[in-house]
Structures are given as C-alpha cells and as structure tokens.
Amino acid sequence: MSLIETFEIVHLSIVGFASTIKVEEPGKDPILPSILGTGFVVDSRGVVATNRHVVEAILELPIDPRDGKHAARAIMTSGVKEESGGHSMPMLFVDIKGGSVVSNFISSTPYFGEPLPDVAFVQLNVKDVPALQLASAENSWKTGMEVAIAGFPLGTTPLEVFGKVTQIMPFVKHGIISSIFPFPCPFPHGFSTDILTQGGNSGSPVFRTDSPVALGMHEGVVEGGDNITLAVPSNMIAIALAQYLEQFRPDFEGVPTLQDLLTTRPWTDTPVWTRLQSAT
C-alpha cells in the first residue's frame, strides 16, 4: 500500500480540537475556529487519543457566552463526496462528552522513556466513526522504518493561507523512525522521528506509510532540534486505553452515529466556512 492509499484511510480518523472563541483584530471576522491540537480515533465509539497537554489546553477554555456551552469542539471530516458538478467534503463540529489524562505511571523494570507519558483520551458525542489500529505486536518499531504523521500543524493558520478557507484536510508529512528508546527492542519506551513538526501537531498519529496502523503519537520536539520529534509508542497508548475504558466506563448510550449527524445536521445548511466545494 502506498502512502497515498494509506492516508486516504488514516485521515478519516483524524480529529482537530478547536475553540469556538477566537480573538481577531478589530473589524476582522473569524474564518475558522482556533485549532489547539490534534487527536485520532482509537475506539469507533468515539474515543480519541491525544496528548495530555492538549487536554489541559482544552480545559482552560471558557464557556462560550453565545450558547452557554464549553468552547471546545472536535473537528472531523467524513471523506469526499461526489456531487453533480463537482466534489465536496463535510466538516463536522462535534461536542465533547468527557475525557481523562494519564496521571500516574509505574514500570516494573528499568524505564528510559518519559516519566509520565503525555497521553489522554477524549470521548466525543459521536460513534461509529473510523478508528485507527494501534500496533501492539513485538518489534513493530524499527530504526529507519518509513513513517508519516497527519494533523494540524500551526493550527488554523495553514487552512486560511489566502485569508479565506483554503483547505480543511489534515496535513500529512513523512520521514523515518530515527531512534528507539533506549535501543532497538521488542517494546520501546519511546522513539523519535526526523519529521519536522509545529505547534498543533501535538496528538498526531505516527503511522506506517504502507499500512493504516498507528505506531505511536507525536508529543513534541527535542529542545533545539525541530526535526528531532518525540513520540509515545502505540503499545503504551493501547494499555492506557484499556485502563481508561475499564476504570472510567464511558457512557455510549444515546450517542449519535456519524451518519446520524450527517443526516440530522445537513452540512449544506451550515455556515460557508464549514464547507468547501470544487467546480471540477
């Protein structure tokens, strides 16, 4: 499978976390909500993995005085639709039901990774959404392996290049696994890539270029080295996910499906900045 084919599958699981409150210069109307970070669906019932520091930024958002709801929303797309005269793609703004951060970590063996993994989970008010598989088999990570990430670097800015909605897809970048912590082993304590990232990429999945399987999650860069990026391995995310589902038992009762949202909230009637349509 090529990266083109892989990304066609992966991007359906990518989520952007945004604020409905956006500060602009006087007289300038906002175009898109401010994107704070990225996440990706790891459970089709609407559970998204992201970084703890992304969730902490979400929690700092205020109540939107226009509707009395928390300002945080999740941005999702459902793929390109063919229409008479062109193509279009729905862009949905989904409510957040709740979430949890990894607050403690204990290893029974010598550990060389981040003392507290930068991992959190967010439950969205939508289910039956495409989830990205987490690699958990031994030796899934190899130094020199080709990988890619997909997310929203620099937040909203690259989506509004020309002072209008220019595009609404997450950005894909690729490179290799540069190193494995502490050395090549069956289950690494962390790993790095040579992919250049920016703020907003936090929470982006690091996935195989030849298969829609997440090997980990981008969490930041080495200080002074923008193209030495750090990632939490997917096996650690999978363990944390299992504990989150067992301990917090998120309630999925009454949660609408993705198709429900597309049907009951006709995106063709939403503001123009939620929709792009080509004439080709």
Secondary structure as GFF3:
##gff-version 3
##sequence-region A 1 280
A	DSSP	alpha_helix	3	10	.	.	.	ID=ss1
A	DSSP	three_ten_helix	11	13	.	.	.	ID=ss2
A	DSSP	beta_strand	14	19	.	.	.	ID=ss3
A	DSSP	beta_strand	34	43	.	.	.	ID=ss4
A	DSSP	beta_strand	47	50	.	.	.	ID=ss5
A	DSSP	alpha_helix	52	59	.	.	.	ID=ss6
A	DSSP	beta_strand	63	64	.	.	.	ID=ss7
A	DSSP	beta_strand	69	70	.	.	.	ID=ss8
A	DSSP	beta_strand	72	77	.	.	.	ID=ss9
A	DSSP	beta_strand	81	83	.	.	.	ID=ss10
A	DSSP	beta_strand	86	94	.	.	.	ID=ss11
A	DSSP	beta_strand	96	101	.	.	.	ID=ss12
A	DSSP	beta_strand	120	124	.	.	.	ID=ss13
A	DSSP	beta_strand	133	134	.	.	.	ID=ss14
A	DSSP	beta_strand	146	151	.	.	.	ID=ss15
A	DSSP	three_ten_helix	157	160	.	.	.	ID=ss16
A	DSSP	beta_strand	171	181	.	.	.	ID=ss17
A	DSSP	beta_strand	190	193	.	.	.	ID=ss18
A	DSSP	beta_strand	205	208	.	.	.	ID=ss19
A	DSSP	beta_strand	213	222	.	.	.	ID=ss20
A	DSSP	beta_strand	225	233	.	.	.	ID=ss21
A	DSSP	alpha_helix	234	248	.	.	.	ID=ss22
A	DSSP	alpha_helix	258	264	.	.	.	ID=ss23
A	DSSP	three_ten_helix	267	269	.	.	.	ID=ss24
A	DSSP	three_ten_helix	272	274	.	.	.	ID=ss25
A	DSSP	beta_strand	275	277	.	.	.	ID=ss26
###
